[in-house]
Amino acid sequence: MQMRQLEAFHAIVVTGTVTKAARKLGISQPSVSRLITDLETNLGFSLFQRKKGRIQPNQDGYDFFKQLNTVYSGIEKLHSFAHTIRTERSGHLRIAFSSALSISLLPKIVMRFQNQWPDVHITLNICSPITILDELQDHETDIGFLNKMVDMPGLIQEPLIEATFICALPPGHKLVNEPVIDVQMLDGENLIMLESEGGLTWLPHLEMLRQSGITYKTTLSTQRSLTAYGLVLEGAGIGILEPFSARHWQSLGVVIKPFKPRMSYPFVIAFSEAKPHSELAEKFITEVRQHLVEQPLLFQQPPAR
C-alpha cells in the first residue's frame, strides 16, 4: 500500500465522488481511479460497489475506512505536535484550568501576564481536573491549575492555595442579612450538592452535614461549581462553593457569605515530572501567585509568598 493510494481512497469516501476526490487531491479522475484499482489489487479485495456510474464503499470498504481514520488521526496529532514545537520556540504556553478557576481568576491573570509579555501565545484549555492530569501525562499541556487530586505517576502537584469555601445564597433569601452562615442555619433548606468525579471527592462536605445533625433537602447536584452558582442565582437552593468565582456571581446578584464551620480544599499547580518548566511557565506561575496575594479570595487571608 502506498500513501497516495490511501489518500485517494479516503478522499473518495469523504467527498462522495471520484470527481470531487480528484479535485481535492489536485489530480485527474483517471489517476484517482488507477490509484484505487492498484490499492484493491494490493489488498486482495474490493473496496467499492459500482452501480450506474456511482461509487460507494462496500462493507469491506467501510471497515477499512474506519481503520484508516485512526491513521489519519495519528497524522493530525503529529502535525499538531510539530506546530507546538515550532510555536514554543517563538513563545507559546499551553495552560489548563479547571472550570472553577476559569471564569474570574483566569482572565485577570492572563491579561496581567500579556501586559508584560504581549508576544507570547497562550492556549487555554478549560476542562475537568482528571482531564488536566491526563493531558499533562501525555505532554499536551505545560501546566495545570486545579483541585488537588490523587497522586498520578510522573506528575507533580505543587500547592497553590488552600481555598476556603463560601456560602452562596439566592437573592432575597431569608438569611441574606446574617453576617456569617452557620451550618445549623441550613436546617430545612434545599442544598445544591457537588458531585464527585474521578479522584475528586467532596467527602468533607458530606461529613460536615452528617455531623451537624440538621435535616436538609437536596434535589439538585452537579460536578461544576459554575452550574451550582447559576442555580443559586435562580433561587434553586443554597451552595457551599469554591471562592474563586464568588465575586463574579456576587456582581450578578448571588449573596456571598462566610461559612462555619470552615470548609477548605487544596488547589494545586500540576506539571510533568519529566518536562521541566520553561522560563515562560515559571513567569506565568509567578503571576498567578502574585495575583492571589494582591487580590485575596473573599473571606480568606492571602497565601504566604
Secondary structure, DSSP 8 states (H G I E B T S, - for coil): --HHHHHHHHHHHHHSSHHHHHHHHTS-HHHHHHHHHHHHHHHTS--EEEETTEEEE-HHHHHHHHHHHHHHHHHHHHHHHHHHHHHHHT-EEEEEE-HHHHTTHHHHHHHHHHHH-TT-EEEEEE--HHHHHHHHHTTS-SEEEEE-----TTEEEEEEEEEE-EEEE-TT-TTTT-SSEEGGGGTT-EEEEE--BTTB--HHHHHHHHHHT---EEEEEES-HHHHHHHHHTTS-BEEE-STTHHHHHHHT-EEE-EES--EEEEEEEEESSS---HHHHHHHHHHHHHHHHS--TTS-----
